[in-house]
Amino acid sequence: MLRRKTIIVLVITLMVTAMVTAFSYLYISQILRLRITNANDTASSLTRQLAYAVYNAVPDFGSTSIDTNNPAAVRRALTDYLQTDVALNNLLQSDPGDWRFIYDVTILDINGKALLHTNAGLVGKVIAPRPDFQKVVGARFRQQIRLVFSPAAVYDVTYPLELNGEPFGTIRIGVQTIFLKSEVEARLMKAVYISIALIFGSLFLAAGISNLALGPLKKISLNLDSVSAGDAGALSGDESNHDEYGLVSLKIANLGRQIRDSREIFSALKDNVDQLMSKLQDGLMLFARDSRVVLVSAPVESFLGRPRAELLGRTVQEVFDRDSVLGAALLDAFERRRPLSQRELDAAGGKRVQVSLDFVQEKNSQIGALLIMRDPESVRRIGDEIEMSRRLSASGRLTRGVAHEVKNPINAIVLHLQLLRNKLSEQEPDTRRHMDIIDSEIRRLDRVVQTLVDFTRPRDLHLEEVDLRRLMEDVAQLAAPDAEQHGVTIERHMPEQALPIKVDVDLMKQAFLNVVINGVQAMPQGGLLTIAARRENNAVIAEVRDQGGGIPKDMHDKVFELYFTTKKDGSGIGLAQTYQVLQWHYGSVDFESVDGQGTVFRFHIPAIGAEAESGPRYAEDAATAHRGD
């Protein structure tokens, strides 16, 4: 589209062009009509002068020997007098030279023969009549232009001659249009040059006027841009300037301050909503009064199989298909304006989803609707984890209390056992072996109690940013000697882009190493251990996959129990520690295992910016073990 400035320049230029064209048209028409009229008047005047000279050249035939009763004799005598009259011939020959537009001059008799002619070769010959010049004089301007600018033509201006009251001939003056054309062309070219100069002058004048007129608009546009950019404080609202521009600038400044305040409030609100939405695991869709989507959380994409950008602004009829179970239920609810509560339905790809729909009321009027979608399996898993955390927390508190109460008696038993050993060693030498066994078992019990105390003690995490790929590479290098000893090949699948996380590097490295070592030891005959990582929404996912014998199904519920192990020399603490470390970092670890086909462990760690962190976290929950350590 054309800019307003360009439109103004073009309009002014076109107006000036139209005016110049109109005035040029009138000017040329008047000039042409004037020249044609002058030519006609001049030619008519010359014919009268020639007629007067002819009358003066003809004598009184009554005083001559010419028989006036013989017309033929009179014509011969008249011809002789006219052809021999010096003054008449000089006047006739001088007219074409004096007037450029005169082509020829002829005096004809009543039979059309030339008595006198500017071209002597035509004297005595019949001269054909030519169009009357009055045709040009009386024509309209456009026709005059066409006649004058047509191929060269000659028109006659005539005057009748009479002798004794009887016609005896005609005077013809030929007017040629080519000389009229040359005169008019000169004036026309002058008008064209003046018109072009005026048009260009109007163009520059229009540009100057548009700059002068639209200059304030440009400043207003810059002010609006500043307002849009949030720099409303840079606007100056000078109340002393009471012209139109000053008043508009003042209003824009006030509007800018209001927009800035509103934008700050909206930005803070949006940041809070975005932060809240990013941490939701439930799919959330907010509909306006007209059933159009105005807010969508990230998990909705996985439930509906469509990106959020495609859903925003669409109506519920455009988002959901009545052919699907989920779509039919929601469309019926919207049509009837009835809420849905905790119903499990089939979503995209046959995936089960738990939905609830509530309509937002304001003054007995529905102004929108809120749709919440949940993964039923995730809901159950979260419930299990909450219950497990609750039991672990209670178990941890109980364990710390029991450990504290057991520690003191153990210390007393060890002390008195040492005294008893000293007393009996001399009197009953055979009791030494039994004393040593009692001492060994008491010390082992002390180590178990100390392990419980260490496991349930709160930890101060030293968080730092690290690329998960580098951390996994360090773990692979640490596990490489053990893997080589078992004939296991460690294969890495890492993305090109970085996977930043914020963790306690030493603890997280130990957590990964526990799982990797378990995977290596699960393949005593060798195999492939795969380490992979990727980014999913606001979390980083790490996987450790082995080709071992897998975990028997009847043991899946026990892998999170402390001290549970299936290995002869295992402690049952390593994987419990892994689970605990992930909890400390607001993450989780789970597994999938098929008996005889191997196991895959998945670590879910919040990506940088996604974790709910307010400083170092103190972990107090006791953790349980994962697969036999």
DAPE-V360619 format. One line per field, one symbol per residue. ss: DSSP state (@ for helix, = for strand, . for the rest). psi: psi as a letter, one per 40 degrees, with the letter a starting at -180 (. if undefined). Layout:
ss->???
psi->???
//
This chain:
ss->...@@@@@@@@@@@@@@@@@@@@@@@@@@@@@@@@@@@@@@@@@@@@@@@@@@@@@@...@@@.......@@@@@@@@@@@@@@.@@@@@@@@@@@@@...========...=====..@@@...=.....=.@@@@...@@@@@@@@.....==========..===========@@@@@@@@@@@@@@@@@@@@@@@@@@@@@@@@@@@@@@@@@@@@@@@@@@@@...@@@.........@@@@@@@@@@@@@@@@@@@@@@@@@@@@@@@@@@@@...=====....=====..@@@@@@...@@@@...=@@@@.....@@@@@@@@@@@@...=======.@@@.===========..==========.@@@@@@@@@@@@@@@@@@@@@@@@@@@@@@@@@@@@@@@@@@@@@@@@@@@@...@@@@@@@@@@@@@@@@@@@@@@@@@@..==..=====@@@@@@@@@@@@@@@@@@@.======......=====@@@@@@@@@@@@@@@@@.....==========..=======.......@@@..................@@@@@@@@@@@...=======...==========..........==..........
psi->iiidddddddddddddddddddddddddddddddddddddddddddddddddddddehihedeiehheehdddddddddddddehdddddddddddddhdehdihhhiaeeeihdiidhdeeheihhiiiiheddddeiiddddddddeiihihihhihihihfehheaihhhhhheddddddddddddddddddddddddddddddddddddeddddddddddddddeefdeeihghedgeidddddddddddddddddddddddddddddddddddeheihhhhiadefihehhideddddefiiddddheiiddddihedidddddddddddefhiihghhihaheehhihihhhhhihffhheaihhhhihddddddddddddddddddddddddddddddddddddddddddddddddedddgdeeddddddddddddddddddddddddehiihhgiihihdddddddddddeddddddefhhhhhgiidiighihihddddddddddddddddeegdeiahhhhiiihhbeihhhhhhifaeihideedeeeehhehieidfidfddddddddddddefaihiihhhheeiihhhhhhhiheeighfahhhhehiiiiiih.
//
